[in-house]
Amino acid sequence: MISDLLEIVRGPREPEILDRHRAEAIARRVRAFAPLFAVLTLGWTAVDAVAFDPPTFVRLVVLRIAASGAFALLAWACRARASGLRQAETYLGLLFVIPALLFLSSSHVLAGAPRSGLAPTAISLYAFVPFVLAAGVAAFPLTAVESAALATIALLAEGWALALGMLPAEPLAPLGAFWLLTLIAVVAGFSSMSQLRLLEEVERQAMRDPLTGCHRRESGKELLDLQFVIAARHGTPLCVLFVDLDHFKRVNDGFGHEEGDRVLAAASAALRAMMRESDVLLRWGGEEFVAVLPHTTKDEAVALLGRLTRHGVGMLPDGRPVTASIGIAELLADGARSAAELVELADRRMYRAKQAGRNRYDDGNSEPRVLLPAGT
């Protein structure tokens, strides 16, 4: 049970792609809520008109028009896809800050308002705005820190209401209402974190190839594009290895597809074993793999291949070693203008290695060189 709670609370394990998708999900929901809140904020003036005297009503209307306009501007600002998680978080923060500021400013107005007729009931309704804010956290896939930050806005607003004496004495005492708000915030926070965990699991299943555990081609291309943009922006090396297992069709034809699957799984494990934690392995298709190596030059990539030379890429059912042909391309050294161009260059070099006799790698600097020694 405790491990399950920790699993919900912890942050994403694969933040690069997940954060991009999470930013899109948050921005979409802000785009949906902001115009709705703009309409509802103005619509509440009907209650104010019935409950309060004209001077109080006019002051509240001015505040509501300002808040409704702020919601409308927010809806307009986030009409396009968010450029990143930070921008989406900014939109989300504004979605909570605007009603909180409206609540705080309205509290000043209502603190001096006459308490006759329907005014006490309307003031009691105002006092529950922080509860709505706290519950609203549950509508978004958030980390523990993000959930706590939004809940803090609601708690501060409730504390302000408590200081001004706006909370109803019955059925909730002021401190009881504050405690109830805290519980709502905690439950909503766990709900938002559970949403994030579910989103991560769905993304993981969509991104990963179940046989090899590698990223699928589509999700891998998205990750490669992201790494390319980062490397190009900062002028850092980015290396790509295009790996193709040699004579793999013979494995399926000679030993069956089940053995072929075993060879693929073992080869992917061998490739991942040579890579660092920051590197990513993609299953490009069939028996083809693409290794993405951030902050890696060609020479460093060749050094990594030394682990394959020592340990191999796996064994065939008859005891012979599995071999591979590998093409190497690097962003800075090869002057690639896009991630697709980088992969295409590595692919062409892989074919050169294959044409030179297979069991070779080609980095474009010399003739393809043997990967595994003869007789391995």
N, C-alpha and C positions, 0 to 999 in steps of 0.2 A: 504493500500500500504506500509506504513512504517512498519507495523507488518510483512508483507511478506519479506521485506528486512532484518529485524532483524532475522527472521526465517532462512534466507539463511546464514547470517553472523555468527550466534551463532554456537558453537561447538556441536558435537554429544551428544545426551542425553544418549546413551547406548554405551560408548566407548569401553568396554571390547571386545565384539565380533566384533563390527564394525571396530575397529582399526586393528584387525587381518585380516579381509577381505580386508580392505583398503590397508594394507601393501602388501597383495598379488597382488592387482590390480596395485599398483604403481610399484612393482618389475617387474610384467609382462610387463608393458609398457616400463620400462627402458631397459629390455632385448630386446624388439623389436626395440627401437630407437638407442641404443648404437652401434650395428653393422652397422645399416644404416648410422649413422653419421660418423662412421669410413670410410666407402666407399666413402661417399659424400665429406668428408674432403680431401681425397687423389684425388678424381676426379676433385676438383677445381683447381688443379695444371695446368690443361690444359688452364684455363683462365689466370693464372699467367704467363705461358710460352709465351702467345701471347701478353700480356699487358705490361710486365716489362722487363727491361734490365737484362742480365744474372746474375750480382752480386745480384740484388734484388730478382730475381727468385730463386736463390740457397738458400738464407736465408729464403725465404718464404717456400720453399720445406722442409727444415729442420724442421721448426716449424710445418708444416702440418703432416709430418711423426710422430713427437712426439705426436701431438694431436690425430692422428689416432690410434697410439699405445695405448694411454691412453683410448680411447673409446673401443678398443678391450679388454684391461684389465678389464674395467668396465663390459663389456658384459660377460666376463669369470667369474668375481667375483660374479655376481648376477644370474648365471645360475641355482642355486638352489633356493628353496623357501626362502624368507626372514624370519629370525628368529623372527622378530617383527617389529613394526612400526618405531622404531628408526633406524634400519638398512636400511629399505626401504627409509626413509627420507635421509639417508646418500647417498645411490645410486642416488636418485633424485638430491640431491645437487651437486654431482659430474657431473651428466649429464649436468647441467647448468654451473658449474664452468669451466669445460674443454674448451668449446667454448669461454667463456668469457676471459679466460687466453690466448687462441689463438688469440682472437681479440685484446687484449691489447698488446701482444708481436708483432703482425703483425703491429699494429699502429706505433710502434717505427721504424720498418723497413720502412714502407711506408711514414713516416714523412720526410725522407731524400731521397725518391726515385724521379727520374726525372719525370716531369709531361708532357710528350709528348706522342703523339699517343693515344693509348687506355688506357693509365695509369690513367687519371682522371676519366674515366668511371668506371674502375675496382675499384679504390679507393672509389668512390661513392657507389658501390655495397657492399664493405666491411663495409661501415658506417651503413648499414641497418641490420647488424648482431644483434645488441641489440633489434631491433624490432621483429626479429624472436624469440629471447629468451623470450621477454615479451609475445608474442602470444602463445608460447609453454606452458605457465602456464595453459592454458585452457584445456590441454590434460589430466590433472590429477585431481582426487577428493581430494581437499585440504581444510584446514581451512583457515580463514582470515589471521592468523599469518603466516602460511606456504606460502600462495600465496604472501603475502607482502615480505617475505624473498627472494623468487625467483625473484620477480619483482625488488627488490633492486639491485640484481646482474646486471640486464639489465640496470637499471638507472645509476649505477656507470660506467658501460662500455660506455654508451652514453655520460656521463659527460666527460669521458676520451677522447672520440672522439671529443667532442666539444672543449676541451682544446687544442687539437692538430690541430684543424682546418680541420678535415677530412669530416665534414658534407657539403653537397652540398648547394650552395647559392640558387639555384633554383631547383625545385619549392618550396622547403621548406627552410626557413631561419633557422639558427642553433637553436635559442630558440623555434621557431615553431616546429621543429623536436623533441625537448626535450618534449614539451607540448603534441605533438601527441603520443609520446612513453608513457607518463604518462597515457593518456586516454586508450591506448591499454592495458596497464598493469592493469588498473582498470577493464576494460571490461573482460579481460581474467581472472582476479581474481574472479569476480562474476560468470563467467562461471565455474571455478573450484569448487567454493563453491556450486553452483547449482548442479554440479555433485555429490558432497558429500551429499547434502541434498537428492537427488534422490536415491543414494545408500543407505542412511539411511532408507528412506521410503520403498524401496524394501526389505531391510533386515528386517525391522520391520514387514512387512506383512508376510514375510517368517518365521520369528521367533515366531510370536504371534498366539495363538489360538483365532479365532474371537469370540467364544462364551464366554470364560472366561477371555480373556485378558492376560492369562498366557503365558509364553514361551512354545513353542512346545517341544516335547521330544528331537528331534535331536538338535535343537539350545540350548536347556537346557543342554544336555549332553556336548556340547562344552563349555558352560559357567561353568559347574560343573568341568570339567577337568581343566580349567584354574584356578578356585579357589582352586582346590586340589593342583595343582603345586605350587601356591603362598603360601598356608598354609604349605605344606610340606617343602618348601625351607626355610621359616622363622620360622618354629616350632610353629605356632599359631594354635589354635583350629579351627575346621571346623565341624559344625554339620549338619546332614541331617535328615529330618523328612519324612517318607513315610506314606502318608495319604490315606486311602481307606474309602469311604462313605459306611456305613452299609446298607445292603438290598436294594441297589440302583435299582436292577432289578425289585423289587416290585413296585418302584415308576413309572418306565416306563410302567410296565404291568397294574398297577392299575389306574394310572392317565393320562397316555399318554406321548409321547416323548416330547411334548411341555412343559409340567409341569416338566418333567425330566431335560430339558435344563435349566428351571428357577431355579431348585434346585441346579444344578451344578454351575450356575453363582453366586447364592447367597452364596454357600459354598466357592467358590474361593474368593469372596469378604470378607467373614468372616476370611478366613485364611490370606489374605493379611493385614487385619486390625490388626491382632495380631503381624505382622512382622514389622521389622524396615526398614528404607529406603535402607539400604545396603543389605537386604535379597532379595532373588529371589524365586518366586513360579513357578514351572513347572507343566504343565498338562502332566502326564506321560502316560496316556491312559485311556479312558473311564471315570470312576469315581475315578481314582487314581491321586494323586498329590504328588510332591516331593518339599519340602521346603529346600532351601540351605541357611544356616545361617553362614556366615563367622565370625570369632573371637567369637564363641559361644561355651561354654562348655555344657555338658549334663544338669547340674543343671540350667544353664541359659535358656536352651531350655525348660525344664520343667516349669520354671517360666513364659516363654512366653505362654505356654499352659494354664496357669491360666486365660488368657483373653478369651480363648475358653470356659473354665468352666463357666465364668461369663456371656458370651454373646451367646454362642452356635455356631452352624455351619449353622443355617438356620432352616426354618420350612417347613414341608410337607403341601400339599394342605388341608389336614384334620386337621391341627393345631398342630399335633405332632412334636416334635423336630427332626431334622436330627442329627444322631450321626455318629461318625467315629472311626475307629481303626487306631492307629498311632504307628509306630516303629521309634525309635530314635537311631542313630549311630553317633559316633564322631571320627574324625581322630586320635587324640592322645590317647584318652582313649581306643579305640578299636584296635589300631595298624593297621589300614587299609593300604594296599599297593597301592591301586588305587582308583579312584573315583567310578569305577564300583563295586569294592568290598565293598565300603562304602554304596552304594545304596542297594546292595544285602543284606547286614547285616541288614539295616533298614527295608527292605522288609520282611525278615524272622521274625523279631521282630513284625512287623505289623500283620503277620499271627498268631503269638503267642497271641497277644492281641485279635484277632478275635476268636481264639479257646477258649480263656478264657471267652468268653461271649460277645464280641464286646463292643463298647463304652468304650474302654480302650486304654491306651498307655503303651508301654514296652520300657524301656531304657537299658535293659540287666543287670541292677544292682539288680533287685528284681522281684517278680511276677508282672504281668501286673496290673495296677491300673486303677480304674474307672475314666473316663474323666468328664462326665456330671452326676451330682447326679440324683438318681432315682426320677421320678416325675417332672423333669424339663419341 
